[in-house]
Amino acid sequence: MPRAFLAILLLALSVSVLGDRLTYEREFTREVIRFASLNRLQLEQLHRDVHVDCYIPLTIATTIRRDGSVRAISIVESSSGPIVDKYFRFVIEQAAPYQPLANHYDPVPAEVTITREFKIDVRQWSGGAPSTRACEPLRAHQ
């Protein structure tokens, strides 16, 4: 029986954002990571000899309304497994509502879209430095 690995959520920050938008995006990201830490993903299709000390990347665009509610979530760059994509959709939906846009924007836009790359760091043991290599693609559980 395959051993389930606990996936740890990490973030790859983009650097091309300025001002209050950056603060809002950081707070959004912090909320997503906090919720993900409380709702960890068990990946049963990971193979012990192949998927250790690696990360699974995923890029998601989230459109947030003026009141902090989520209008849309779209996968910009899918992970190698539908379960990971579904997990991130769940995390982003359930962590909402986020802070109202008025807390960070003047004038306040009707909505903003945050595109962010997240990484699930797969390790057999927690702690230590983040993984530096991407995992091999996940395959359907047979």
PyMOL commands that set and color helices and strands:
alter all, ss='L'
color gray80, all
select helices_A, chain A and resi 19-38+82-95+101-103
alter helices_A, ss='H'
color red, helices_A
select strands_A, chain A and resi 5-12+42-43+54-65+70-77+111-122
alter strands_A, ss='S'
color yellow, strands_A
deselect
rebuild
show_as cartoon
